[in-house]
């Protein structure tokens, strides 16, 4: 298996075989993201991807791979026939394969028709990880996500209609104290109109060299304290309707909150209220002290 550059994958894909089907990100403009800064997006030839699958089969054996993540940052942009060829090749080599997943931003998910997404799902690519970060229109524009709340709702409904599971990422604190309320309410609105299979929280930590880091350093954004992050999360949970599974499976978060919506909402709100009574030292260090750690 070959790999180029730093390879990123969602925490939930820690046990997956990672194969780069694309390199870098075709958007590469999100103001907080430094993952692919200075790298050019390109598509790897399908025969190279299949050679990597062959190498993995030699190393792990046909029964040794149950999940595959197709890196890099937005593999969902690949043409349908390429995704289908990769999915079918993977399933032919690993009979125990349970799922193949990839990243896909909302702005790219509408580029394929419903029928094309159904073909992708039939080839075994059945889950997309999508960073939305916020459902607040002002924040989405400011962080240059390339999508409006309305477009995100349409994109998420579109892929889920094809039978594809969605794992959507929200970034606690990305709007700062300044738009915390709008960020929580806007995000709850988008994800209640198009409830994804999973909602995954991570907390914004400024990454040096990015525009959003510089915005914070220039005083344009106030980072959330542990208590402010919990209040934002509480407002979000209060307004999420589901059905979705909410997870906080990232070390950047102040609280490991998880549960099914809507049924676990009262328990999750109680958990947040209890955490709001904790002393500050019970939480991870303040976000300011994590800057530069590349979390
Ligand atoms: S779409 Fe994802 S990988 Fe690309 S710039 Fe935005 S956050 Fe980074």
Boltz pocket constraint, residues with backbone or C-beta under 6 A from the ligand:
constraints:
  - pocket:
      binder: B
      contacts: [[A, 25], [A, 26], [A, 27], [A, 28], [A, 29], [A, 30], [A, 33], [A, 34], [A, 35], [A, 36], [A, 73], [A, 74], [A, 105], [A, 131]]
      max_distance: 6.0
